[in-house]
Structures are given as C-alpha cells and as structure tokens.
Amino acid sequence: MLLPITHKPITHYRFLMRDYWLSKLFFDLQSPPAADAYRANRAQVLDRYSLKPEVRAAVERDDVAYLSKLVNPYLLRFYFLMSGMPEDDFLRRIRASGKAKSVADERR
C-alpha cells in the first residue's frame, strides 16, 4: 500500500536557501587583508559581490535577524565581530530575532 505524499510548507529557517554571494563575502572576509579593505571602504568591497539589493541593504544596516536566515551561523557571527559589532550587541540581536520567530510561530 502506498501512502499519500503530503507537502507541508517549509517554515523553519534551517531549511531556507543559503545566499551564495553573502556566504562568499563573509567567507572571503576571513582573510585579514580582505577584512581590512572592508573596514576601510565597505561599499567598494560590497560592489565586488552580486548581492541582491535587499541582501546588500540588510548588510549595510547590520540586520542580524535578516542575514541569519541566509548564511551559516558561524560565518554570521564571524562577520559581525570582524565588522566591529560588540559581541554583546550581536548576541542581544540574535536572541531577539529568535524570540520574534517564536512569537510568530505561536500565532500560527
């Protein structure tokens, strides 16, 4: 007997597609010369990557919650610490994004 296949919408962020260019940017910035260039002229470095406009805007406004859905968590943490965000601030923002997601999930 064959069981019917059910398709449920994917609602958990772990299953969302990672953004290649964002991941590449964050990966490349692990090189000290690349990180120095980024801190010196962020826009010039961002211009080298084919980021979607909404992704670039999220990078420019340091939107931890938005970017956390698009990139590996280790690269995300590295990026924000490398770019100068204090760790306490990063942790506060990432925790707040988790709480917001929990509230949204409860409303469903």
LUMVEX-460907 format. One record per atom (N, C-alpha, C): residue number from 1; residue in one letter; x, y, z. Coordinates in pm, 1 decimal, m for minus. Example, Ala and Ser with C-alpha at 12.3 -4.5 7.8 and 13.67 -1.06 7.14 Angstrom:
<rs>
<r 1; 'a'; <1319.0; m569.0; 780.0>>
<r 1; 'a'; <1230.0; m450.0; 780.0>>
<r 1; 'a'; <1320.0; m330.0; 780.0>>
<r 2; 's'; <1285.0; m225.0; 708.0>>
<r 2; 's'; <1367.0; m106.0; 714.0>>
<r 2; 's'; <1290.0; 3.0; 787.0>>
</rs>
This chain:
<rs>
<r 1; 'm'; <83.5; m118.2; 0.0>>
<r 1; 'm'; <0.0; 0.0; 0.0>>
<r 1; 'm'; <88.6; 125.4; 0.0>>
<r 2; 'l'; <58.5; 215.2; m89.5>>
<r 2; 'l'; <131.7; 340.6; m96.6>>
<r 2; 'l'; <63.8; 445.7; m9.5>>
<r 3; 'l'; <144.9; 516.0; 63.1>>
<r 3; 'l'; <91.6; 623.6; 145.4>>
<r 3; 'l'; <91.9; 752.9; 64.9>>
<r 4; 'p'; <m5.8; 837.5; 86.7>>
<r 4; 'p'; <m8.0; 963.9; 12.5>>
<r 4; 'p'; <109.0; 1052.8; 55.2>>
<r 5; 'i'; <159.2; 1126.6; m40.0>>
<r 5; 'i'; <266.0; 1221.5; m11.5>>
<r 5; 'i'; <202.0; 1354.5; 24.0>>
<r 6; 't'; <240.8; 1404.5; 136.5>>
<r 6; 't'; <187.5; 1534.6; 176.4>>
<r 6; 't'; <299.7; 1637.2; 167.7>>
<r 7; 'h'; <265.7; 1751.3; 120.6>>
<r 7; 'h'; <362.5; 1860.0; 108.8>>
<r 7; 'h'; <326.2; 1967.5; 209.4>>
<r 8; 'k'; <412.1; 1983.8; 306.2>>
<r 8; 'k'; <391.7; 2088.7; 405.7>>
<r 8; 'k'; <483.5; 2204.6; 371.6>>
<r 9; 'p'; <437.2; 2325.0; 390.0>>
<r 9; 'p'; <525.9; 2438.3; 363.5>>
<r 9; 'p'; <642.6; 2436.6; 461.7>>
<r 10; 'i'; <756.8; 2474.7; 412.9>>
<r 10; 'i'; <875.2; 2481.1; 497.4>>
<r 10; 'i'; <872.5; 2614.3; 570.5>>
<r 11; 't'; <865.6; 2606.0; 702.9>>
<r 11; 't'; <855.0; 2729.1; 779.7>>
<r 11; 't'; <974.3; 2750.7; 871.1>>
<r 12; 'h'; <1057.7; 2652.0; 887.8>>
<r 12; 'h'; <1171.1; 2668.5; 977.9>>
<r 12; 'h'; <1290.9; 2720.7; 901.2>>
<r 13; 'y'; <1358.4; 2821.0; 956.9>>
<r 13; 'y'; <1467.0; 2888.7; 885.7>>
<r 13; 'y'; <1579.3; 2794.9; 844.8>>
<r 14; 'r'; <1599.4; 2682.6; 913.2>>
<r 14; 'r'; <1709.3; 2592.6; 878.1>>
<r 14; 'r'; <1694.0; 2538.7; 736.8>>
<r 15; 'f'; <1574.3; 2539.4; 685.6>>
<r 15; 'f'; <1550.5; 2481.9; 554.7>>
<r 15; 'f'; <1549.7; 2584.3; 442.0>>
<r 16; 'l'; <1569.4; 2708.6; 475.6>>
<r 16; 'l'; <1571.7; 2811.1; 372.6>>
<r 16; 'l'; <1702.9; 2805.2; 296.6>>
<r 17; 'm'; <1698.4; 2850.5; 174.2>>
<r 17; 'm'; <1816.9; 2850.5; 89.3>>
<r 17; 'm'; <1919.1; 2950.1; 141.8>>
<r 18; 'r'; <2043.1; 2909.0; 144.8>>
<r 18; 'r'; <2151.2; 2999.2; 181.9>>
<r 18; 'r'; <2182.3; 3088.4; 62.4>>
<r 19; 'd'; <2226.9; 3208.2; 89.7>>
<r 19; 'd'; <2262.3; 3301.6; m16.1>>
<r 19; 'd'; <2410.4; 3283.7; m48.6>>
<r 20; 'y'; <2439.8; 3238.9; m171.1>>
<r 20; 'y'; <2577.3; 3209.2; m210.6>>
<r 20; 'y'; <2668.3; 3331.2; m199.5>>
<r 21; 'w'; <2627.1; 3443.9; m256.4>>
<r 21; 'w'; <2714.6; 3561.0; m259.4>>
<r 21; 'w'; <2736.9; 3619.2; m121.1>>
<r 22; 'l'; <2637.0; 3614.8; m37.3>>
<r 22; 'l'; <2654.2; 3660.5; 100.1>>
<r 22; 'l'; <2751.6; 3568.9; 173.9>>
<r 23; 's'; <2734.1; 3439.4; 156.7>>
<r 23; 's'; <2824.6; 3342.6; 219.1>>
<r 23; 's'; <2967.3; 3362.1; 169.1>>
<r 24; 'k'; <2982.1; 3386.0; 39.1>>
<r 24; 'k'; <3114.6; 3407.2; m18.5>>
<r 24; 'k'; <3178.8; 3533.4; 38.8>>
<r 25; 'l'; <3100.7; 3639.9; 48.3>>
<r 25; 'l'; <3151.9; 3762.7; 108.4>>
<r 25; 'l'; <3202.9; 3735.3; 249.1>>
<r 26; 'f'; <3119.2; 3675.0; 332.2>>
<r 26; 'f'; <3157.5; 3650.1; 471.0>>
<r 26; 'f'; <3278.9; 3557.7; 477.9>>
<r 27; 'f'; <3283.9; 3456.8; 391.0>>
<r 27; 'f'; <3397.9; 3364.9; 387.4>>
<r 27; 'f'; <3525.0; 3438.6; 346.9>>
<r 28; 'd'; <3516.3; 3518.5; 242.2>>
<r 28; 'd'; <3633.4; 3591.5; 193.3>>
<r 28; 'd'; <3689.5; 3688.0; 297.0>>
<r 29; 'l'; <3601.7; 3742.2; 381.2>>
<r 29; 'l'; <3645.0; 3839.3; 480.9>>
<r 29; 'l'; <3724.9; 3776.4; 595.2>>
<r 30; 'q'; <3740.3; 3644.9; 591.8>>
<r 30; 'q'; <3824.9; 3578.2; 690.2>>
<r 30; 'q'; <3973.0; 3606.5; 663.8>>
<r 31; 's'; <4003.1; 3651.3; 542.8>>
<r 31; 's'; <4139.5; 3690.8; 508.7>>
<r 31; 's'; <4165.9; 3829.1; 568.4>>
<r 32; 'p'; <4270.4; 3844.2; 649.5>>
<r 32; 'p'; <4296.6; 3975.3; 711.2>>
<r 32; 'p'; <4305.7; 4091.3; 611.5>>
<r 33; 'p'; <4372.5; 4077.0; 495.4>>
<r 33; 'p'; <4373.3; 4190.8; 401.3>>
<r 33; 'p'; <4233.3; 4225.4; 349.3>>
<r 34; 'a'; <4149.9; 4124.3; 326.8>>
<r 34; 'a'; <4012.9; 4149.5; 280.2>>
<r 34; 'a'; <3931.6; 4218.7; 389.6>>
<r 35; 'a'; <3949.4; 4175.4; 512.7>>
<r 35; 'a'; <3878.0; 4237.8; 625.0>>
<r 35; 'a'; <3921.0; 4383.5; 642.0>>
<r 36; 'd'; <4050.4; 4409.2; 628.4>>
<r 36; 'd'; <4099.2; 4547.2; 638.9>>
<r 36; 'd'; <4040.3; 4634.7; 528.4>>
<r 37; 'a'; <4036.0; 4581.2; 406.1>>
<r 37; 'a'; <3978.7; 4656.2; 293.4>>
<r 37; 'a'; <3831.2; 4684.4; 317.6>>
<r 38; 'y'; <3759.4; 4587.2; 373.9>>
<r 38; 'y'; <3616.4; 4603.4; 402.3>>
<r 38; 'y'; <3594.1; 4713.6; 506.4>>
<r 39; 'r'; <3671.0; 4709.5; 611.9>>
<r 39; 'r'; <3655.7; 4810.9; 716.8>>
<r 39; 'r'; <3693.4; 4949.7; 665.3>>
<r 40; 'a'; <3786.6; 4955.8; 570.9>>
<r 40; 'a'; <3830.4; 5084.9; 515.2>>
<r 40; 'a'; <3729.7; 5142.0; 415.7>>
<r 41; 'n'; <3666.8; 5054.9; 334.6>>
<r 41; 'n'; <3573.7; 5102.3; 231.7>>
<r 41; 'n'; <3470.8; 4992.8; 202.6>>
<r 42; 'r'; <3371.5; 4987.7; 287.8>>
<r 42; 'r'; <3268.7; 4883.2; 282.1>>
<r 42; 'r'; <3199.0; 4878.2; 145.6>>
<r 43; 'a'; <3157.9; 4993.2; 94.7>>
<r 43; 'a'; <3083.3; 4998.3; m31.4>>
<r 43; 'a'; <3165.4; 4942.1; m147.0>>
<r 44; 'q'; <3293.0; 4975.4; m150.9>>
<r 44; 'q'; <3378.4; 4927.8; m259.9>>
<r 44; 'q'; <3389.3; 4774.9; m258.1>>
<r 45; 'v'; <3402.3; 4716.9; m141.2>>
<r 45; 'v'; <3410.1; 4570.1; m131.8>>
<r 45; 'v'; <3274.6; 4508.3; m166.6>>
<r 46; 'l'; <3166.3; 4564.4; m117.2>>
<r 46; 'l'; <3033.2; 4510.0; m147.6>>
<r 46; 'l'; <3004.9; 4512.7; m297.7>>
<r 47; 'd'; <3057.9; 4610.9; m367.7>>
<r 47; 'd'; <3037.1; 4621.1; m512.8>>
<r 47; 'd'; <3095.6; 4501.6; m588.3>>
<r 48; 'r'; <3189.4; 4430.4; m529.0>>
<r 48; 'r'; <3252.5; 4314.7; m594.6>>
<r 48; 'r'; <3166.6; 4189.2; m591.0>>
<r 49; 'y'; <3056.3; 4193.2; m515.2>>
<r 49; 'y'; <2972.4; 4074.8; m496.5>>
<r 49; 'y'; <2833.9; 4099.5; m555.6>>
<r 50; 's'; <2779.1; 3997.1; m615.6>>
<r 50; 's'; <2647.0; 4007.4; m679.9>>
<r 50; 's'; <2535.8; 3985.9; m576.8>>
<r 51; 'l'; <2533.1; 4070.7; m478.4>>
<r 51; 'l'; <2430.3; 4059.4; m375.0>>
<r 51; 'l'; <2298.1; 4114.5; m426.7>>
<r 52; 'k'; <2189.7; 4048.3; m389.8>>
<r 52; 'k'; <2056.9; 4101.7; m421.0>>
<r 52; 'k'; <2042.7; 4234.4; m346.2>>
<r 53; 'p'; <1967.9; 4329.2; m402.9>>
<r 53; 'p'; <1954.3; 4460.9; m337.7>>
<r 53; 'p'; <1906.3; 4452.0; m192.7>>
<r 54; 'e'; <1811.4; 4362.8; m164.4>>
<r 54; 'e'; <1760.1; 4351.7; m27.4>>
<r 54; 'e'; <1864.1; 4291.5; 67.6>>
<r 55; 'v'; <1950.9; 4205.1; 14.8>>
<r 55; 'v'; <2057.2; 4146.4; 96.4>>
<r 55; 'v'; <2164.0; 4252.3; 125.1>>
<r 56; 'r'; <2201.4; 4326.7; 22.4>>
<r 56; 'r'; <2300.4; 4433.3; 42.8>>
<r 56; 'r'; <2248.7; 4535.5; 143.4>>
<r 57; 'a'; <2122.5; 4572.2; 131.1>>
<r 57; 'a'; <2064.1; 4668.2; 225.3>>
<r 57; 'a'; <2068.9; 4613.8; 368.0>>
<r 58; 'a'; <2044.2; 4485.7; 384.6>>
<r 58; 'a'; <2050.0; 4424.1; 518.0>>
<r 58; 'a'; <2192.6; 4425.9; 572.5>>
<r 59; 'v'; <2290.0; 4402.8; 486.2>>
<r 59; 'v'; <2430.6; 4411.7; 527.8>>
<r 59; 'v'; <2461.9; 4554.0; 571.2>>
<r 60; 'e'; <2419.9; 4651.0; 492.4>>
<r 60; 'e'; <2450.6; 4791.2; 521.4>>
<r 60; 'e'; <2385.2; 4841.1; 649.3>>
<r 61; 'r'; <2271.6; 4783.4; 686.2>>
<r 61; 'r'; <2205.5; 4827.3; 810.3>>
<r 61; 'r'; <2232.1; 4732.8; 927.6>>
<r 62; 'd'; <2324.5; 4636.6; 907.9>>
<r 62; 'd'; <2362.0; 4541.4; 1013.4>>
<r 62; 'd'; <2240.8; 4467.0; 1068.4>>
<r 63; 'd'; <2157.4; 4417.2; 977.6>>
<r 63; 'd'; <2034.8; 4347.8; 1015.0>>
<r 63; 'd'; <2065.1; 4200.6; 1045.7>>
<r 64; 'v'; <2099.2; 4174.0; 1170.1>>
<r 64; 'v'; <2136.6; 4039.4; 1213.6>>
<r 64; 'v'; <2023.8; 3940.1; 1186.4>>
<r 65; 'a'; <1901.8; 3975.6; 1220.7>>
<r 65; 'a'; <1788.6; 3883.5; 1205.4>>
<r 65; 'a'; <1768.7; 3842.9; 1059.5>>
<r 66; 'y'; <1770.9; 3937.4; 968.6>>
<r 66; 'y'; <1750.2; 3907.8; 827.0>>
<r 66; 'y'; <1863.2; 3821.7; 773.0>>
<r 67; 'l'; <1986.3; 3860.0; 801.3>>
<r 67; 'l'; <2101.8; 3788.1; 747.7>>
<r 67; 'l'; <2115.8; 3648.9; 807.8>>
<r 68; 's'; <2066.9; 3629.8; 929.5>>
<r 68; 's'; <2079.8; 3498.9; 995.0>>
<r 68; 's'; <2005.0; 3389.3; 919.7>>
<r 69; 'k'; <1907.5; 3427.3; 840.6>>
<r 69; 'k'; <1829.9; 3329.6; 763.2>>
<r 69; 'k'; <1900.9; 3289.1; 634.3>>
<r 70; 'l'; <2006.7; 3361.1; 598.3>>
<r 70; 'l'; <2067.6; 3343.9; 467.0>>
<r 70; 'l'; <2208.7; 3286.9; 468.6>>
<r 71; 'v'; <2267.3; 3273.9; 586.6>>
<r 71; 'v'; <2407.6; 3236.0; 592.3>>
<r 71; 'v'; <2433.0; 3143.9; 711.9>>
<r 72; 'n'; <2539.1; 3066.9; 702.3>>
<r 72; 'n'; <2582.6; 2978.4; 808.7>>
<r 72; 'n'; <2602.2; 3058.5; 937.8>>
<r 73; 'p'; <2556.0; 3007.2; 1051.6>>
<r 73; 'p'; <2566.3; 3084.5; 1175.8>>
<r 73; 'p'; <2709.8; 3117.1; 1217.3>>
<r 74; 'y'; <2803.8; 3031.0; 1185.0>>
<r 74; 'y'; <2943.8; 3059.2; 1220.5>>
<r 74; 'y'; <2997.9; 3176.4; 1139.1>>
<r 75; 'l'; <2964.7; 3179.3; 1008.9>>
<r 75; 'l'; <3006.8; 3292.1; 925.6>>
<r 75; 'l'; <2937.6; 3420.7; 969.4>>
<r 76; 'l'; <2812.5; 3409.6; 1007.7>>
<r 76; 'l'; <2736.7; 3526.4; 1053.3>>
<r 76; 'l'; <2803.2; 3588.9; 1175.5>>
<r 77; 'r'; <2833.2; 3506.4; 1273.8>>
<r 77; 'r'; <2896.3; 3557.2; 1395.7>>
<r 77; 'r'; <3032.9; 3616.3; 1364.3>>
<r 78; 'f'; <3112.1; 3545.0; 1284.5>>
<r 78; 'f'; <3243.6; 3596.9; 1246.9>>
<r 78; 'f'; <3230.1; 3733.9; 1180.3>>
<r 79; 'y'; <3138.1; 3744.1; 1083.9>>
<r 79; 'y'; <3122.4; 3868.9; 1009.1>>
<r 79; 'y'; <3094.1; 3986.4; 1102.3>>
<r 80; 'f'; <2997.5; 3970.7; 1190.2>>
<r 80; 'f'; <2960.5; 4084.2; 1274.6>>
<r 80; 'f'; <3070.3; 4120.4; 1374.0>>
<r 81; 'l'; <3141.9; 4023.6; 1424.5>>
<r 81; 'l'; <3252.7; 4055.1; 1514.2>>
<r 81; 'l'; <3366.7; 4121.1; 1436.6>>
<r 82; 'm'; <3396.3; 4069.7; 1316.1>>
<r 82; 'm'; <3501.3; 4127.2; 1231.6>>
<r 82; 'm'; <3467.0; 4271.1; 1192.6>>
<r 83; 's'; <3339.5; 4297.2; 1170.0>>
<r 83; 's'; <3299.9; 4430.4; 1124.2>>
<r 83; 's'; <3292.1; 4531.9; 1238.1>>
<r 84; 'g'; <3313.2; 4485.5; 1360.1>>
<r 84; 'g'; <3320.7; 4578.2; 1472.5>>
<r 84; 'g'; <3201.7; 4579.4; 1566.4>>
<r 85; 'm'; <3102.6; 4493.2; 1542.8>>
<r 85; 'm'; <2989.0; 4489.4; 1633.9>>
<r 85; 'm'; <3031.9; 4420.0; 1763.6>>
<r 86; 'p'; <3009.0; 4482.2; 1877.9>>
<r 86; 'p'; <3042.8; 4416.0; 2004.2>>
<r 86; 'p'; <2964.9; 4284.4; 2019.0>>
<r 87; 'e'; <3031.5; 4185.3; 2076.1>>
<r 87; 'e'; <2968.7; 4053.3; 2088.4>>
<r 87; 'e'; <2837.4; 4059.2; 2166.1>>
<r 88; 'd'; <2831.9; 4139.0; 2272.2>>
<r 88; 'd'; <2708.1; 4151.0; 2349.9>>
<r 88; 'd'; <2593.5; 4202.8; 2264.1>>
<r 89; 'd'; <2623.2; 4298.3; 2176.5>>
<r 89; 'd'; <2521.9; 4353.6; 2087.1>>
<r 89; 'd'; <2475.0; 4247.3; 1987.6>>
<r 90; 'f'; <2571.3; 4174.0; 1929.6>>
<r 90; 'f'; <2535.8; 4066.9; 1835.8>>
<r 90; 'f'; <2446.6; 3963.9; 1904.6>>
<r 91; 'l'; <2486.7; 3919.1; 2022.5>>
<r 91; 'l'; <2408.3; 3816.8; 2093.1>>
<r 91; 'l'; <2268.7; 3866.5; 2128.5>>
<r 92; 'r'; <2259.2; 3993.1; 2168.9>>
<r 92; 'r'; <2127.2; 4050.5; 2200.3>>
<r 92; 'r'; <2038.0; 4049.4; 2076.7>>
<r 93; 'r'; <2093.9; 4089.1; 1962.3>>
<r 93; 'r'; <2015.8; 4093.7; 1838.7>>
<r 93; 'r'; <1974.8; 3954.4; 1791.4>>
<r 94; 'i'; <2065.4; 3857.4; 1800.0>>
<r 94; 'i'; <2032.1; 3723.4; 1752.5>>
<r 94; 'i'; <1928.8; 3659.1; 1844.9>>
<r 95; 'r'; <1940.0; 3684.5; 1973.0>>
<r 95; 'r'; <1839.4; 3631.3; 2066.9>>
<r 95; 'r'; <1703.6; 3696.2; 2043.4>>
<r 96; 'a'; <1702.6; 3824.4; 2017.0>>
<r 96; 'a'; <1576.9; 3894.7; 1989.1>>
<r 96; 'a'; <1511.8; 3839.9; 1862.9>>
<r 97; 's'; <1591.8; 3805.4; 1762.0>>
<r 97; 's'; <1534.2; 3750.9; 1638.5>>
<r 97; 's'; <1472.0; 3614.4; 1664.9>>
<r 98; 'g'; <1531.5; 3536.9; 1755.0>>
<r 98; 'g'; <1474.7; 3406.6; 1791.0>>
<r 98; 'g'; <1344.1; 3420.7; 1865.8>>
<r 99; 'k'; <1336.9; 3519.9; 1954.9>>
<r 99; 'k'; <1213.0; 3544.6; 2029.5>>
<r 99; 'k'; <1102.0; 3589.7; 1936.0>>
<r 100; 'a'; <1135.6; 3675.1; 1840.3>>
<r 100; 'a'; <1035.3; 3722.3; 1744.6>>
<r 100; 'a'; <982.2; 3606.0; 1662.6>>
<r 101; 'k'; <1070.9; 3513.6; 1624.6>>
<r 101; 'k'; <1029.1; 3396.9; 1547.3>>
<r 101; 'k'; <937.9; 3308.9; 1631.8>>
<r 102; 's'; <970.0; 3290.6; 1760.1>>
<r 102; 's'; <888.3; 3208.1; 1847.7>>
<r 102; 's'; <748.4; 3264.4; 1861.8>>
<r 103; 'v'; <737.6; 3394.7; 1875.5>>
<r 103; 'v'; <606.5; 3460.8; 1886.4>>
<r 103; 'v'; <527.2; 3439.8; 1757.2>>
<r 104; 'a'; <593.3; 3456.0; 1642.6>>
<r 104; 'a'; <526.3; 3436.5; 1513.1>>
<r 104; 'a'; <478.9; 3292.1; 1498.8>>
<r 105; 'd'; <561.1; 3195.0; 1541.7>>
<r 105; 'd'; <523.3; 3053.4; 1532.7>>
<r 105; 'd'; <402.4; 3023.4; 1622.1>>
<r 106; 'e'; <395.7; 3086.2; 1738.1>>
<r 106; 'e'; <283.7; 3065.2; 1829.4>>
<r 106; 'e'; <152.6; 3115.8; 1771.6>>
<r 107; 'r'; <159.0; 3217.4; 1688.0>>
<r 107; 'r'; <38.3; 3276.6; 1630.3>>
<r 107; 'r'; <m20.7; 3191.5; 1518.3>>
<r 108; 'r'; <54.4; 3095.5; 1469.3>>
<r 108; 'r'; <5.2; 3012.1; 1358.7>>
<r 108; 'r'; <m92.0; 2909.7; 1403.5>>
</rs>
